[in-house]
């Protein structure tokens, strides 16, 4: 996913990224152990009855099943996508530091395209057996446009301001998509009682904006709109084909646009190309990006555009704060405060939505 490759890390991020990968491996091991425990609980229950199974363990399993059945799984997937974005920012940042931004964008899309081609071959799924309206295929190109916008704003306004304005653009676009069902997406009408939650989100955005320059501000805002537009087009293409084919075309088109951008804007990079890096970790951003696009293709039709934006932002911000504190030993208080306010606003609106859904059944 090309939307977040503009990051330019300090020298400690590459080493920190290695440590982050080790942490992810540990988490995956814990998840595997938890899955095995749940399976054992289920087997014990089926064979010996609930009396011989720990009440607390069985209650935990019931909660997991209940959450999954209620569809909250898609909220967790959205949150996880935000966490993946933090990982790809670290990887893409190291890649950009070595090759340059535009060259890195081409490499990222090549890696993502190879990954998705492999997936389609393993699934024996042809990307050419489906057809759709031409504009549904341009999601990957719009993603590259988002990167160019962020590159323009970088250095003129702060990183926290870029994040905040992109969130504002995504939130506005998401609310419009939800309200009017734009581009054929499901409608999620706005309720006045949700203004309290939105006010908290706006407060979080305002806190993170610590610098102002009109053109970069407008461009960062437009970048946020492009993110929503890109993932919505990808999701609509997925409906016409599959989530895998849609992700494949995201990288086909993104690679084409990235190559043009490199030729037009990256001539200085082409003139001073460094030696090939043999460190595999810096090339993982394309894989993480493919995973993010796949998750978005799955969740866009099931989670409102506004909530998807806030969930991904929350996952990205809080995982990035943890990464900075424990790996690079840096701390951004404005982003933390803004992230907390955005998360509170999200929780308030989710609770209000749940209450609105419960009221008709109560009547």
C-alpha positions, 0 to 999 in steps of 0.5 A: 500500500503506497499511502504511507511510504513518505516516512523518513526515519532516523538512523535507529529505525532500521535496527528498531524494525528488526526488533519489531519483527521479533516482537511480532513473531512472539505475538504470533506464537502467543496467538498460536498457543491461545488458539490451541488452548481454545481448541482443547477447551472445545474438545474437552467440552464436547467429550466430557461436558462443561462440568469438567471444563474450567468455568472461566476458560469456557466463558472466555471461549464463549465471549470470543465466539459471541464477538465473532458472530456479532461481526466485531471481527471486522472492527478488529481487522480494521484495527489490525490493518492500522498496526500493519501500517506502522510496520510498513512505515518502518520498512518503507522508511528504511527502503526510502532512506536507501534508494530514495522515495520514488525508487522505493515506491517502484520497489514496493509495488514490484514486491506487492505485485509479485506477492499477489501474483503468487497468491493468484497462481496458488489459488489458480485464479485468473485476474482476466476472467472478470471485467468491470468499469475502467475507473474501478481499476485506478485505486492503486494509482490514487494511492500513489497520488496520496504519497506524492501529496504527502511528500510535498507537505513533508518538511513544510508542516509537521508529521503530526499535522500531516497525520491529523489533516489526512485523518480529517480528509478521511473522516469528511470523505468517510462521513459523506460516503456513509451518508449518501452511499457514494460509489454504491457503498452501504449507507450508514445514516448520520445521527445528531446524537453522534455529534459528541463523538465527532466533537472528540475526534475533531478535538483530537485532530486540532490538538495534532495540528501544530503548524499551518501553511495553506497549500500543504494543509490543503494538500494533506487534507486532499491526501486523506480524501484520496485514501478513502477514494482508493480503498473504496474503488478497490473494494468495489472492484473486489465485489466484481471479481475477488479481494485477491484480484482487486489487490493484484490490480492495485499493484499493477496500476500503482506500479505503472504510476510509480514508474511514471513518477520516478521518470518525471520526478525522480531523475536525481535518484536515477542518477545516483542509484546505490548498491543493491541492499541485501537486507530482506527486512527493508523489502517487507513493506510491499508484503505488509501493504498487500495485507493492508489492501486485502484487509480493506477490501474485506472490511470496507463493505462491512464497516462504515467508511468513517469507523474504518478510518478511525479504527485504522488510525487508532491502530496506527497511532498507538502502535507507532507510539509504542514503537517509538517509545521502546525502539527509537526512544522518542515520544510525541505527546501531541499525537498521543493526546490526539490519538486518545481523543480520537479513540474516545470519540470512536468509542462514544459513536460506537456505543451510540450506534449500538444503542440506536440499533437496540432501540427498535428491537426494544420497542 
